[in-house]
């Protein structure tokens, strides 16, 4: 196996990347290798899908699988080797189906179908042992000995960005939101990867296409969420338990949460969110359920302790699952793309087993002290207060904005983001999104003329909201986003963050601080090219105070 798609990948003097089982995330060798085969096959599906579309055949059935299949290969999503054997078989069937549709369409138009190579004609073996023997030829680092780590790293940047795009697209698709433009562009990018490109500069350009695609996908997901559940509202959310039976819902998928709320209605069960599901409490349709009782716990890396203490069943709707402890493995459930060996999986939308478990387990014996945080500052809320915010900037009451967000993780270097938020001056506003906010979202920040100094925009995909707000401010001040008194500090962990980062680069936003470490696939050569082109500052560790001062100095001289 070889994997270096997340921030926690192994880093030793001997080399970078998880190359022995299990990986840092807990993924075993078989699962890692099968994920590589599935990814390779999905590129082959895209090869035919792109050509079929050119013949007028746009097949949603094919594209649904492309996005779902890639989602299953993200960090901390699915660890079940047998599921990947099935997905490999399904990918082969879908590839042959779209191949047939393409060839039929070509012949009907009097054209000779192309004979494709690479992933398009890769034939997976029948048995697990034989499949695993094929894995080294399709691994992310395949060919590194003669191509070099720069080429492999540039390919990885595109692929990992596409995995993040796929996750956001899948969240939109389950709500019925799909775009032919998005599907077509995804096919083009994956077809490009299937050609095994070697031109580094061309690949960096293609990575910006991934960023542009992700902007479209985040906009689509924003529409899916707000048109289905209403625009986020400023909401005081309880973060302490109340007496009664309980279910905890983690992950990102609002569609799954809605199903759980509907099926537990009038059952005497309280439903709590966890991790990136916190923003669900700000959507009118969801918070209208009286048994949505609030949010318990924090970021994903604390789940083993928090889940062990929770007196009811836990549901994982998406990433980020880590190895379930013995104390709760028999009461955790997975949905959709998520999987862990030995954990019950629900794939039919029927949450009866979860409800039965909640009724059988003790729940909370008493109310805890009422503790709350305030959320719901999506772009609808903030743009509605734009005049007030602009006036505060013009009057000098607000000197600077800091966007401090992204993924959380166990690395102590992530304290940088806490320090930035906590030491941001009293005349500045901190916007946050993603689970990185759990490092400081219970801290007291106060307000500036009634404008809260801490604005929780939402999930990581709500970077779309931050972009909308920044654009509106730039328009109000008749300047570019790079000229605003705005500093962006992004904490990254996995592939969704890669997609968001590429989106910001595609928008031409400069001076982004990224940490706590560089992605392992970004070699010194690639970093140099990115820094020179995009004005990146990637060295964050231990520089929180200096970065704050530099940002404020920039404001003073702008």
RAKAZI-V402917 format. One record per helix or strand of 2 or more residues. SS is the DSSP state (A for helix, B for strand). FROM is the first residue (numbers start at 0). LEN is the number of residues. If there is no record, write none. Layout:
ss={SS/SS}
from={FROM/FROM}
len={LEN/LEN}
//
This chain:
ss={B/B/A/A/A/A/A/A/A/A/A/B/B/A/B/A/A/B/A/B/A/B/B/A/B/A/A/B/A/B/A/B/B/B/A/A/B/A/B/A/A}
from={10/14/28/59/80/117/127/143/148/179/199/234/243/253/268/274/283/291/299/312/328/331/343/351/371/378/385/399/411/427/434/446/450/453/459/480/485/494/512/523/543}
len={2/2/26/13/28/4/10/4/25/15/30/4/7/10/5/8/4/4/10/4/3/4/3/9/4/6/9/7/12/6/5/2/2/5/17/3/6/12/3/11/14}
//
